[in-house]
Amino acid sequence: MAKINLKLLKIEAKKEIKKTESLDYLNKIFDKYLGKKGIVSEVLRSLKSLPQTKRKKTGEAANDFKREIGELIEERKKIFQNAGYKIQDTHFDITAPGKKPVSGHLHPLTLARKEVEEIFENMGFSVVEGPEMESEWYNFDALNIPKDHPARDQWDTFYLENGLLLRTHTSPVQVRYMEKNNPPLRIIVPGPVFRHEATDPSHEFELFQVEGLMVDKKISVANFKAIIDEFFRRFFKKDVKSRLRPDFFPFTEPSFDISITCVVCGGKGCPTCKNSGWVELAGAGMVHPNVFKNAGLMPHPSADGWQGWAFGFGLERLTMMKKKINDIRLFRSSDLRFLNQF
């Protein structure tokens, strides 16, 4: 190896140690001079090749370098360590109030779903779920919507390559449930549905729908009106009026839409209700006899027949009314400015 002047090397090492501003760099200086592969180690390994007269002198100089520079590095290291503790002590005040860690919370639609399910469960309903990929039979045919029926135009459907489709409503679950369970029945079916349509402040291609079904021997619209009014009262936590108006759905007969007095203005008229005092929230009706037949039940008026009603509403619209939200797209926007309000 080339001849090394340990005196000059010591001066250079001291300058580097003095200029060091971090513990990491100080460790690098240690490795450079005193490490296993450092300069001093190379000098010590080369002693055996030196003449006897120079070996002792060079060895003493190398050990002296190692001791002195090692002590300087340790002193500098303590300065950095002590400075770190002082900085921590200076800025740490045990009397200061702590900062609450940011934590997540449930989505507003999840909160609304839990509340809806709890209300209906308290009224004796069971919560039932079903597949989001459906066959045409359950999504349309079993619900009294033939292939050439113009009513199919009401749903813009996502068809899949495997021959199935993304369900456009949760009504197929009602048919599936009636196939495997004997009346009397009292269920709600919450879940996502999908429709191929453009989005705007009041429309989305993915919605969360809640449907209900009640089947027994003596079921009428009056039963439905009493239950849905009680639901609205508990959900909005105030008395609200509802009204039923004639409508058309292939799977119910008679059919009607359900409107409630606007919870924003109390029925006086405002932009939310288009100054009518009423807001449409759901569709409903008495279950069509063909739906009972397709599910394997004998419909009324047979002596052993069944009758019942069904309803469906969008959870988003219900939540928008309760929380006074003016754009349905906000629910799936992932905008924290919106979500943090709940």
C-alpha positions as CSV (number, residue, x, y, z in Angstrom):
1,M,0.0,0.0,0.0
2,A,1.1,3.6,-0.5
3,K,2.9,5.3,2.4
4,I,0.5,7.0,4.8
5,N,1.5,10.1,6.8
6,L,-0.5,9.5,10.1
7,K,0.3,13.0,11.4
8,L,-1.3,14.7,8.4
9,L,-4.1,12.1,8.4
10,K,-4.9,13.0,12.1
11,I,-5.1,16.7,11.3
12,E,-7.5,15.9,8.4
13,A,-9.7,13.6,10.6
14,K,-9.9,16.2,13.4
15,K,-11.2,18.8,10.9
16,E,-13.8,16.4,9.6
17,I,-15.0,15.6,13.1
18,K,-15.3,19.2,14.0
19,K,-17.3,20.0,10.9
20,T,-19.7,17.1,11.4
21,E,-23.3,18.1,11.8
22,S,-25.1,14.8,12.1
23,L,-24.6,11.5,13.9
24,D,-25.0,9.6,10.7
25,Y,-22.0,11.4,9.1
26,L,-20.0,10.9,12.3
27,N,-20.5,7.2,12.0
28,K,-19.2,7.4,8.4
29,I,-16.0,9.1,9.6
30,F,-15.5,6.3,12.2
31,D,-15.8,3.7,9.4
32,K,-13.4,5.7,7.2
33,Y,-10.6,5.9,9.7
34,L,-11.2,3.3,12.5
35,G,-13.5,0.7,11.0
36,K,-12.5,-2.8,10.1
37,K,-11.8,-1.7,6.5
38,G,-10.6,1.8,7.6
39,I,-7.3,3.4,7.0
40,V,-5.8,2.6,10.5
41,S,-6.7,-1.0,10.1
42,E,-4.9,-1.2,6.8
43,V,-1.8,0.4,8.4
44,L,-1.8,-2.1,11.2
45,R,-2.2,-5.0,8.8
46,S,0.8,-3.8,6.8
47,L,3.2,-3.8,9.8
48,K,4.4,-7.3,9.1
49,S,5.8,-6.1,5.8
50,L,7.8,-3.2,7.3
51,P,11.5,-3.4,8.5
52,Q,12.0,-4.1,12.2
53,T,13.2,-0.5,12.8
54,K,10.0,1.1,11.4
55,R,7.5,-1.5,12.6
56,K,7.5,-0.4,16.2
57,K,7.4,3.3,15.5
58,T,4.5,3.0,12.9
59,G,2.6,0.7,15.2
60,E,2.8,3.2,18.1
61,A,1.7,6.0,15.8
62,A,-1.3,4.0,14.5
63,N,-2.4,3.1,18.0
64,D,-2.0,6.7,19.1
65,F,-4.1,7.8,16.1
66,K,-6.8,5.2,16.9
67,R,-7.0,6.3,20.6
68,E,-7.1,10.0,20.0
69,I,-9.5,10.1,17.1
70,G,-11.7,7.5,18.8
71,E,-12.0,9.7,21.9
72,L,-12.8,12.8,19.7
73,I,-15.6,10.8,17.9
74,E,-17.1,9.6,21.2
75,E,-17.1,13.2,22.6
76,R,-18.7,14.5,19.4
77,K,-21.3,11.7,19.5
78,K,-22.3,12.6,23.1
79,I,-22.8,16.2,22.0
80,F,-25.2,15.1,19.3
81,Q,-27.1,12.8,21.7
82,N,-27.3,15.4,24.5
83,A,-28.5,18.0,22.0
84,G,-31.2,15.7,20.9
85,Y,-32.5,15.2,24.4
86,K,-32.4,18.9,25.1
87,I,-34.4,19.7,22.0
88,Q,-37.0,17.1,23.1
89,D,-37.1,18.4,26.7
90,T,-37.4,22.0,25.4
91,H,-40.5,21.2,23.2
92,F,-42.2,18.7,25.4
93,D,-44.7,20.2,27.9
94,I,-46.5,17.5,30.0
95,T,-49.1,20.1,31.0
96,A,-50.2,20.8,27.4
97,P,-53.4,19.1,26.2
98,G,-52.9,16.2,23.9
99,K,-53.9,16.1,20.3
100,K,-56.7,13.7,19.5
101,P,-55.6,11.2,16.8
102,V,-57.6,11.4,13.6
103,S,-59.8,8.3,13.3
104,G,-62.2,7.2,10.6
105,H,-66.0,6.8,11.0
106,L,-68.8,5.1,9.2
107,H,-70.1,6.5,5.9
108,P,-73.4,8.4,6.0
109,L,-75.1,5.7,3.9
110,T,-73.8,3.0,6.3
111,L,-75.2,5.0,9.2
112,A,-78.6,5.4,7.5
113,R,-78.7,1.7,6.6
114,K,-78.0,0.6,10.2
115,E,-80.8,2.9,11.4
116,V,-83.3,1.7,8.7
117,E,-82.5,-1.9,9.6
118,E,-82.9,-1.3,13.3
119,I,-86.3,0.4,12.8
120,F,-87.7,-2.4,10.7
121,E,-86.2,-5.2,13.0
122,N,-88.0,-3.6,15.9
123,M,-91.2,-3.9,13.9
124,G,-90.7,-7.6,13.4
125,F,-89.0,-7.6,10.0
126,S,-86.0,-9.8,9.1
127,V,-83.0,-8.4,7.1
128,V,-82.3,-10.5,4.0
129,E,-79.7,-10.2,1.3
130,G,-79.1,-11.7,-2.1
131,P,-76.7,-11.9,-5.1
132,E,-75.8,-8.7,-7.0
133,M,-75.4,-10.6,-10.2
134,E,-78.8,-11.9,-11.3
135,S,-80.4,-13.9,-14.1
136,E,-83.1,-12.3,-16.3
137,W,-85.6,-14.7,-14.7
138,Y,-85.3,-13.3,-11.2
139,N,-84.6,-9.7,-12.2
140,F,-87.5,-9.5,-14.8
141,D,-89.5,-12.6,-15.7
142,A,-90.4,-13.8,-12.2
143,L,-91.5,-10.3,-11.4
144,N,-94.1,-10.3,-14.1
145,I,-91.9,-8.4,-16.6
146,P,-91.9,-10.4,-19.9
147,K,-89.1,-10.1,-22.4
148,D,-91.2,-7.9,-24.7
149,H,-92.8,-5.8,-22.0
150,P,-92.3,-2.1,-22.5
151,A,-91.9,-1.8,-18.7
152,R,-88.3,-3.1,-19.2
153,D,-87.4,0.2,-20.7
154,Q,-87.7,1.7,-17.2
155,W,-84.5,0.0,-16.2
156,D,-81.2,0.6,-18.1
157,T,-79.5,-2.7,-17.4
158,F,-75.8,-3.7,-17.3
159,Y,-75.6,-7.1,-19.1
160,L,-72.6,-9.3,-18.4
161,E,-70.6,-11.6,-20.7
162,N,-71.5,-14.6,-18.5
163,G,-75.2,-14.3,-19.4
164,L,-76.1,-12.7,-16.1
165,L,-76.8,-9.0,-15.3
166,L,-76.2,-6.6,-12.5
167,R,-79.5,-6.4,-10.7
168,T,-81.5,-3.3,-11.3
169,H,-83.5,-3.6,-8.1
170,T,-83.5,-5.8,-5.0
171,S,-86.9,-7.3,-5.8
172,P,-85.4,-10.5,-7.1
173,V,-84.4,-11.4,-3.5
174,Q,-88.1,-11.3,-2.6
175,V,-88.8,-14.0,-5.1
176,R,-85.8,-16.1,-4.0
177,Y,-86.9,-15.8,-0.4
178,M,-90.5,-16.8,-1.1
179,E,-89.3,-19.9,-3.0
180,K,-87.5,-21.2,0.1
181,N,-89.7,-19.8,3.0
182,N,-93.3,-20.3,3.8
183,P,-95.5,-17.3,4.7
184,P,-96.3,-15.4,6.8
185,L,-93.3,-13.3,5.8
186,R,-92.0,-10.0,6.9
187,I,-88.6,-9.0,5.4
188,I,-86.6,-6.1,4.1
189,V,-83.9,-6.4,1.5
190,P,-81.1,-3.8,1.6
191,G,-78.4,-3.7,-1.0
192,P,-76.8,-2.0,-4.0
193,V,-78.4,-1.9,-7.4
194,F,-77.0,-0.8,-10.8
195,R,-78.5,1.1,-13.7
196,H,-76.8,2.2,-16.9
197,E,-77.7,5.9,-16.8
198,A,-76.0,9.3,-16.8
199,T,-75.2,10.8,-13.4
200,D,-76.5,14.2,-12.2
201,P,-77.4,15.7,-8.8
202,S,-80.4,13.3,-8.5
203,H,-79.2,10.2,-10.4
204,E,-76.4,7.7,-10.1
205,F,-75.5,4.5,-11.9
206,E,-75.1,2.7,-8.5
207,L,-77.7,3.1,-5.9
208,F,-78.5,1.6,-2.5
209,Q,-82.0,0.3,-2.4
210,V,-84.2,-1.0,0.5
211,E,-87.2,-3.1,-0.4
212,G,-89.8,-4.6,2.0
213,L,-92.2,-7.5,1.7
214,M,-95.0,-8.6,4.0
215,V,-97.1,-11.7,3.1
216,D,-100.0,-13.1,5.1
217,K,-103.7,-14.2,4.8
218,K,-105.2,-10.8,5.7
219,I,-102.9,-8.0,4.4
220,S,-104.1,-4.8,3.0
221,V,-102.9,-1.3,1.9
222,A,-104.0,-0.1,5.4
223,N,-101.4,-2.4,7.0
224,F,-98.8,-0.9,4.7
225,K,-99.8,2.7,5.4
226,A,-99.5,2.1,9.1
227,I,-96.1,0.5,9.0
228,I,-94.6,3.0,6.5
229,D,-95.9,6.0,8.5
230,E,-94.3,4.6,11.6
231,F,-91.0,4.1,9.8
232,F,-91.0,7.7,8.6
233,R,-91.8,8.9,12.1
234,R,-88.9,7.0,13.6
235,F,-86.4,7.7,10.9
236,F,-87.0,11.5,10.7
237,K,-87.7,11.7,14.4
238,K,-90.7,13.8,13.8
239,D,-94.3,13.4,12.7
240,V,-94.6,13.5,8.9
241,K,-97.6,13.0,6.7
242,S,-97.6,10.5,3.8
243,R,-99.8,10.1,0.8
244,L,-100.3,7.3,-1.8
245,R,-101.0,8.1,-5.4
246,P,-101.8,5.7,-8.3
247,D,-98.7,4.5,-10.2
248,F,-97.7,1.4,-12.3
249,F,-95.2,-1.3,-11.5
250,P,-95.5,-4.7,-13.2
251,F,-94.9,-6.7,-10.0
252,T,-97.7,-5.0,-7.9
253,E,-101.4,-4.4,-8.5
254,P,-102.6,-1.9,-7.5
255,S,-99.4,0.2,-7.5
256,F,-98.8,3.6,-5.9
257,D,-96.0,6.0,-5.2
258,I,-95.3,7.2,-1.6
259,S,-94.7,10.9,-0.9
260,I,-94.2,12.6,2.5
261,T,-94.4,16.2,3.6
262,C,-91.1,17.9,2.9
263,V,-89.0,17.7,6.1
264,V,-87.1,20.8,5.0
265,C,-90.0,23.3,4.9
266,G,-92.6,21.3,6.8
267,G,-94.9,21.1,3.8
268,K,-95.0,24.9,3.3
269,G,-93.1,24.8,-0.1
270,C,-89.4,25.2,-0.9
271,P,-86.9,24.5,-3.7
272,T,-86.3,21.0,-2.3
273,C,-90.0,20.0,-2.9
274,K,-90.4,22.3,-5.9
275,N,-92.8,24.4,-3.8
276,S,-95.3,21.5,-3.7
277,G,-94.8,20.7,0.0
278,W,-94.4,17.0,-0.9
279,V,-91.4,14.8,-1.8
280,E,-91.7,11.4,-3.5
281,L,-89.6,8.8,-1.7
282,A,-90.8,5.3,-2.7
283,G,-92.9,3.0,-4.8
284,A,-95.1,0.3,-3.5
285,G,-98.2,-1.8,-4.1
286,M,-100.0,-5.1,-3.5
287,V,-97.9,-8.0,-4.7
288,H,-99.1,-9.1,-8.2
289,P,-100.6,-12.7,-8.3
290,N,-98.2,-13.7,-11.0
291,V,-95.2,-13.0,-8.7
292,F,-96.7,-15.3,-6.1
293,K,-97.2,-18.0,-8.8
294,N,-93.6,-17.7,-10.0
295,A,-92.4,-18.0,-6.5
296,G,-94.5,-21.1,-5.9
297,L,-97.2,-19.6,-3.7
298,M,-101.0,-19.7,-4.2
299,P,-102.2,-16.2,-4.4
300,H,-105.5,-14.8,-3.1
301,P,-108.5,-15.3,-3.5
302,S,-107.9,-19.0,-3.1
303,A,-109.1,-20.3,0.3
304,D,-105.5,-21.2,1.1
305,G,-104.0,-18.2,-0.8
306,W,-101.7,-15.5,0.3
307,Q,-101.6,-11.8,-0.3
308,G,-99.1,-9.1,0.6
309,W,-97.5,-5.8,-0.2
310,A,-94.1,-4.7,-1.2
311,F,-92.3,-1.4,-1.3
312,G,-88.9,0.0,-2.4
313,F,-87.0,3.2,-1.8
314,G,-83.5,4.6,-2.4
315,L,-81.4,5.0,0.7
316,E,-79.6,7.9,-0.8
317,R,-82.8,9.9,-1.4
318,L,-84.0,9.1,2.1
319,T,-80.6,10.3,3.6
320,M,-80.6,13.4,1.4
321,M,-83.9,14.4,2.8
322,K,-82.9,13.8,6.4
323,K,-79.4,15.5,6.1
324,K,-80.5,18.1,3.6
325,I,-77.9,17.0,1.0
326,N,-78.5,18.5,-2.5
327,D,-76.3,16.2,-4.7
328,I,-76.5,12.4,-4.7
329,R,-73.0,12.2,-6.2
330,L,-71.4,13.4,-3.0
331,F,-72.0,10.0,-1.4
332,R,-69.4,8.3,-3.6
333,S,-67.1,11.2,-4.2
334,S,-64.7,10.4,-1.4
335,D,-64.6,14.1,-0.7
336,L,-63.5,14.4,3.0
337,R,-65.0,17.9,3.2
338,F,-68.4,16.2,2.8
339,L,-67.7,13.0,4.7
340,N,-66.2,14.7,7.8
341,Q,-69.6,16.3,8.4
342,F,-70.9,12.9,9.5
